[in-house]
Amino acid sequence: MITMTLAHLTQLNSTALLVPMLQFLAPQRLWLLLLIPALVGLYLWMVQRKRSRSTQIGRSMLDLVIPRENPWLRHLAVGLSILSLLTLTLAFAKPKDEVSVPRERATIVVTIDVSLSMEAADVAPTRLEAAKLAAADFVNALPEKFNVSLVSFAGSATTLVPPTLDHGAVTAAIASLDLQPSTAIGEGIYTSLAALAQVPPNPDDPKAVVPARIVLLSDGKTQVGRPADGAARVAKAQKVPIYTIAYGTENGFIEVGGRREPVPVDHAELARVSRISGGEAYSAASAGELNDVYKDIGSSVGKEKVDKEVTSRYAGFGLGFAILAALGMISLGARWP
């Protein structure tokens, strides 16, 4: 353990030090850990010296203070003292951890496929109608300071609502979505990125860069327009992750001219889009699953990771070890003559 810690000491920088599973705000203080092997060595030397003296002169004065029959208690007390020193040193170096906190501001583009395949009834009452309800619930659950935009796409893509704090306007537009022919996932992404350029500045900090995410739901694959993979690369370059939802089942179909046309879900393209852009890929085969997916995405986009000092956690461990070590010494002292 000590060897591993010392090896990481060579990676010191001005802000943090990585040791197994830990980061520190004051990593230079970890050099104090070098005292621990020195103290352990000193203790082992004293134990060996005591044994040698006991062999030479029999019962010593130290044996009268700490009886021979309890050497394990003495070792335990020393071990707990060392653990206390270790954890208190870690606390002194100001350990930090990542915690999730609610974002104050962000922009979410809700991008929905309205191609004819969304008329399939494998998700009751239809894929589109179930998607409308779930998307509206998703928007309503977002923090009120989040700007939300709505983009629909089929053979082409349209920004129906530019980024706005008026979530009610977005849900009203979602309810009015209608089916259109063909599918252009790439165009849906490009239009979503263009919508982000319309985000109003933060009046409190006009120069602040507000994080943005695209949440794209589709049941098919690109038939017309620019490739989705290229659009995903542009999104990555703009630091806009895309959360994709492959929606529907493999048994979906629509009626075209009196005959059934299968419209199975294409997972591969949407998975590539999310991977390339740095987002996450989801799939949902029912209205309930779709609601769960939107809830999960809402939790992801609604929070951010920040560093938080956790000194008290390690100081508490150190105090606990110190108390146990003190109890061990008191137990030994109770047997003094």
PyMOL commands that set and color helices and strands:
alter all, ss='L'
color gray80, all
select helices_A, chain A and resi 2-11+27-57+61-65+71-92+116-119+127-141+167-175+185-196+228-237+267-277+287-301+311-333
alter helices_A, ss='H'
color red, helices_A
select strands_A, chain A and resi 23-24+95-102+107-113+147-153+157-164+212-218+242-247+253-256+259-262+281-284+303-309
alter strands_A, ss='S'
color yellow, strands_A
deselect
rebuild
show_as cartoon
